[in-house]
Amino acid sequence: MNGSLYVVATPLGNLKDLAPRAVDVLREVALIAAEDTRHSATLCQHWDIRTPLISLHDHNERSRLDGLVARLQGGESIALVSDAGTPLISDPGYLFVRAVREAGLSVFAVPGPNAAIAALSVAGIPCDRFAFEGFPPAPGGARRAFFTALADEARTLVFYESPHRLAASLADLSAIFGPAREAALVRELSKRFEEGVLATLGALAERVNAHPPKGECVLVVRGAPEVADAAVDEGERVLGPLLEELPLRQAVDLATRITGAPRKALYARALALKGS
């Protein structure tokens, strides 16, 4: 019989957050593929898990795929874990899971902690609709372009950010989204110094500049206000004749400048008009 791959969520900080089923799986599989074996060894020691560990991270994932899939085909089951939270969510493992699926083998989720979901649950910002955007780009120009593309997004946005880049990201967000946009900064989830602050982007930027944070950070940003339908309707009215004379993108850019309607909404209308 073939073995199975188990994608196991591990604690964000508090070791007691490991689910009972996760403990059983980690004890029973033949091998644990871990982002950092030293980090996962601490968890295993706490729960008396004696399963062998092998490293699986961004730098060696491709080279280890064939060997790990062969072990699964040979009947051994493997657990995949990251340093904290749910594997693959801004962590390694995607290539491994895909290779196992392509080999026709079984992949099972052992759900548990996830920093993005945990932060949303305590942020105090609407979370019925949200978009997880992971880590913003590190270079300043790429980061600002990344945020600019999201400025009109109506869903709540969730970002991960390292403490040494947080001030720069908040400054860019405040400049692009506007300092009055509501946001929550949540850090050190489930750890001793867990903290959550609900404020505006401008206030958070000032706070972080004055008191640089430590630990892993999750930034939850309220979505852009819904633009009145009248503005989009006016933009569509202007789009009609422009599309007859100009390429789609150029027509959308010009209609956005003339009416002030959001470009994303006008682009969708333009595609619909072209299609019809």
C-alpha positions in Angstrom: 0.0 0.0 0.0 1.1 3.6 -0.6 1.7 5.9 2.3 0.0 9.2 2.8 1.2 12.8 3.3 -0.2 14.7 6.3 0.0 18.5 6.2 0.1 19.3 9.9 -0.5 22.7 11.5 1.7 23.4 14.5 1.6 26.1 17.2 2.3 29.7 16.5 4.1 30.0 19.9 2.3 28.3 22.7 3.2 24.6 22.5 -0.1 23.6 24.1 -1.9 24.6 20.9 -0.9 21.5 19.1 -4.1 19.5 18.4 -4.4 16.0 19.9 -4.8 14.5 16.4 -1.7 16.3 15.3 0.2 14.7 18.1 -1.0 11.3 17.1 -0.1 11.8 13.4 3.4 13.1 14.2 4.0 10.1 16.4 2.7 7.5 13.9 4.2 8.6 10.6 7.6 7.3 9.4 9.1 10.7 8.9 8.5 14.4 9.6 9.5 16.9 6.9 10.2 20.1 8.7 11.1 23.6 7.6 13.8 23.8 10.3 14.5 20.5 12.1 16.0 22.3 15.1 12.9 24.3 15.6 10.6 21.3 15.2 12.8 19.2 17.5 11.7 21.5 20.4 8.1 20.8 19.7 8.7 17.0 19.3 10.6 16.9 22.6 7.8 18.7 24.4 5.2 16.2 23.2 7.5 13.1 23.4 7.4 12.6 19.6 10.3 10.5 18.5 9.7 10.4 14.8 12.8 11.1 12.6 13.0 14.6 11.2 14.3 15.7 7.7 14.6 19.3 6.6 12.4 20.6 3.8 12.7 24.3 3.0 12.9 26.7 0.1 16.5 25.8 -0.7 16.2 22.0 -0.9 12.6 21.3 -1.6 13.1 20.5 -5.3 16.1 18.2 -4.7 14.2 16.2 -2.1 10.9 15.6 -3.9 11.8 12.4 -5.7 13.1 10.7 -2.6 10.2 11.7 -0.4 7.6 10.7 -3.1 9.4 7.3 -3.4 9.1 6.7 0.3 5.4 7.4 0.1 5.1 5.0 -2.8 6.9 2.5 -0.7 4.2 2.6 1.9 5.6 5.1 4.4 3.5 8.0 5.6 5.1 11.4 6.0 4.0 14.6 7.9 4.8 18.0 6.6 5.3 20.8 9.2 6.5 24.4 9.1 8.2 26.4 11.9 4.8 27.7 13.0 1.2 27.6 11.9 -0.2 25.9 8.7 2.4 24.8 6.1 2.4 26.4 2.7 0.8 29.6 3.9 3.8 31.9 3.2 5.9 28.8 4.0 7.5 26.0 2.0 5.7 22.8 1.0 3.7 23.7 -2.2 6.0 21.8 -4.5 5.9 18.7 -2.3 2.2 18.7 -2.0 1.8 19.1 -5.7 4.3 16.3 -6.5 2.4 14.0 -4.2 -0.9 14.9 -5.8 0.6 14.4 -9.3 1.8 10.9 -8.2 -1.7 10.0 -7.4 -1.1 9.7 -3.7 -3.2 10.9 -0.8 -2.8 14.2 1.0 -4.6 14.9 4.2 -4.9 18.1 6.2 -4.5 18.1 10.0 -5.8 21.6 10.7 -4.8 23.9 13.4 -3.2 27.3 14.1 -2.8 29.9 11.3 -1.5 33.4 12.0 -3.6 35.2 9.4 -6.9 33.7 10.6 -5.9 34.2 14.3 -5.1 37.8 13.6 -8.4 38.4 11.8 -10.3 36.9 14.7 -8.9 39.5 17.2 -8.4 42.5 14.9 -11.8 44.1 15.3 -12.0 44.7 11.5 -14.7 43.1 9.2 -13.6 39.7 8.2 -16.5 38.2 6.3 -14.5 38.9 3.1 -10.8 39.2 3.1 -7.7 38.7 0.9 -4.5 37.2 2.3 -1.5 38.9 0.6 1.4 37.4 2.5 4.7 39.3 2.8 5.0 42.5 0.8 8.1 42.8 -1.5 11.2 43.9 0.4 12.5 46.5 -2.2 10.8 49.9 -1.7 9.7 50.4 -5.3 8.3 47.0 -5.7 6.5 47.3 -2.3 4.8 50.6 -3.2 3.7 49.2 -6.6 2.3 46.1 -4.7 0.3 48.3 -2.4 -0.9 50.6 -5.2 -2.4 47.7 -7.0 -4.4 46.9 -3.8 -5.5 50.4 -2.9 -9.1 50.0 -4.3 -9.6 46.5 -2.9 -12.9 46.4 -0.9 -12.0 43.3 1.0 -10.1 43.4 4.3 -6.4 42.8 3.5 -4.0 40.6 5.6 -0.3 41.0 5.4 2.7 39.3 7.1 5.6 41.6 7.8 9.0 41.3 9.6 9.6 43.7 12.4 12.5 45.4 10.7 10.5 46.2 7.6 7.2 47.1 9.4 7.8 50.8 9.7 8.6 51.2 6.0 5.5 49.2 5.0 3.2 51.2 7.3 4.6 54.4 5.9 3.9 53.3 2.3 0.5 52.0 3.2 -0.4 55.3 4.9 0.7 57.3 1.9 -1.0 55.1 -0.7 -4.2 54.0 1.2 -4.5 57.2 3.2 -3.5 57.8 6.8 -7.2 57.5 7.9 -7.7 53.9 6.7 -8.4 51.6 9.7 -5.9 48.8 10.5 -4.9 46.5 13.2 -1.3 45.4 14.1 -1.2 42.0 15.8 2.1 40.5 16.9 3.5 37.6 18.9 0.2 35.6 18.6 -0.2 33.1 21.4 3.1 34.1 23.0 3.8 35.8 26.3 3.9 39.3 24.9 1.0 39.0 22.4 -0.4 42.4 21.5 -3.1 43.8 19.2 -3.6 47.5 18.4 -6.6 48.8 16.4 -6.0 52.3 15.0 -5.5 54.2 11.7 -2.6 53.5 9.3 -1.2 57.0 10.2 -1.3 56.3 13.9 0.2 52.9 13.6 3.0 54.3 11.4 3.8 56.8 14.1 3.6 54.2 16.9 6.0 51.8 15.2 8.4 54.6 14.4 8.4 55.6 18.1 8.5 52.1 19.5 9.8 49.5 17.0 8.1 46.2 17.7 9.7 42.8 18.2 8.4 39.4 17.0 6.3 38.2 14.1 3.7 40.7 12.9 0.4 40.5 11.1 -1.2 43.6 9.7 -4.9 43.6 9.0 -6.1 46.6 6.9 -9.7 47.5 6.3 -10.8 47.4 2.7 -11.4 50.5 0.6 -14.8 52.1 0.9 -17.3 50.9 -1.7 -17.5 53.6 -4.5 -21.0 54.8 -5.3 -22.5 53.1 -8.3 -23.2 56.5 -9.8 -19.5 57.1 -10.3 -19.0 53.8 -12.0 -22.0 54.3 -14.1 -20.7 57.7 -15.2 -17.4 56.1 -16.0 -19.1 53.5 -18.2 -20.9 56.2 -20.0 -17.6 57.9 -20.8 -16.0 54.5 -21.7 -18.4 53.8 -24.5 -17.1 56.3 -27.1 -13.5 56.0 -25.8 -13.5 52.3 -26.5 -14.5 53.0 -30.1 -11.4 55.1 -30.7 -8.7 53.8 -28.2 -7.2 50.5 -27.0 -8.9 49.1 -23.9 -6.3 50.0 -21.4 -5.8 53.6 -22.7 -9.6 54.1 -22.7 -9.9 52.9 -19.1 -7.0 55.1 -17.9 -8.6 58.2 -19.6 -12.1 57.4 -18.3 -10.7 57.0 -14.8 -9.0 60.4 -15.0 -12.2 62.1 -16.3 -14.7 60.6 -13.9 -12.7 59.7 -10.8 -14.2 56.2 -10.8 -12.0 53.4 -9.6 -9.9 51.9 -12.3 -10.5 48.3 -11.3 -14.3 48.7 -11.6 -14.0 50.5 -15.0 -11.6 47.9 -16.3 -14.2 45.2 -15.5 -16.9 47.3 -17.2 -14.6 47.8 -20.2 -14.0 44.1 -20.6 -17.8 43.5 -20.4 -18.4 46.2 -23.1 -15.8 44.7 -25.4 -17.2 41.2 -24.9 -20.7 42.3 -25.8 
